[in-house]
Amino acid sequence: MAVLLFLGLSAYLTMPRENFPEISETNIYISTPYPGNTAEDIERFVTDPLEEAVKGVSNLVEITPLHKTIIHGCFGV
């Protein structure tokens, strides 16, 4: 048991790290829960206005409504 603890601790301490790693993710998912309201109200008062606002973002290739409370955006790089 002590050997496993030692090996795990030494592996953790020697693991390479970066303060600000390069991230190349080009997709975002926006979830818009609004407890106590119907899905139609969330779509009308939250999701639709948010979708219109996101359309103005540069390099946005596609917006896909996945559900009445979730928006998926794909960006071109």
N, C-alpha and C positions, 0 to 999 in steps of 0.2 A: 504494500500500500504506500509506503514511504517513497519507494522508487517511482511509482506512478505520479505521485504528488510532485516530486522533484523534477521529473521529466516534463510534466505539464507546465510547471512554473518556469523552467528554463526555456521551454518553447515559447511561452507567452512573452518573456522578457527579450528574446532575440528575434521576435517577429518584426519584419519591416513595417513601418507606419509612415503615412503622409499626413500632414496637417490639412491640406486641401487637395484631395485626390481628383484627378481628371474624371469627370462624369460625362458620358456620351449618350445619356438617355434622351430620346426625342419624343417620348409620349408623356402626357399628363392625364390624370384622372381627377376630376373634381366631383366630390360627393356633396349634395346639398340637402341634408336631412333637416326637417322642420317639424319636430314632434308636435302632435296634436292637430295636425292639418291633413287634409286628403292629398293624395298624389297629384290630383288635378290642380289644387291650389298651389302646391309646391312648384309644379311645372309652370303655372301662369305667373306667379309672383316672385319666384326665385330663379328657377332654372332657365327660363326663356330670357329674362333680362341679363343674366350672367352670360348666357351663350352669345347674346348680341354684343356684350362688352368684350368678350374674348375674341370675337371675330376681328377686332382691330389690332391684335397682336401681330408683330412682324414675323415673317417666315412661317406662319401658320398654313399648313397644307390642307388639313381636313378636320372637321368637327363632326363627331359621331355621337348622337344621343344614345347611350346604352340603355337607359331606363329613364323614367320621368324625374329621377333625382340624381342621375350620374351623367356627366359629360366626359367624353374622351376626345382629346386633342392630339393631333399628330403634327410635328414640326419638321420642316425641311432644314437640313444643315448645310 
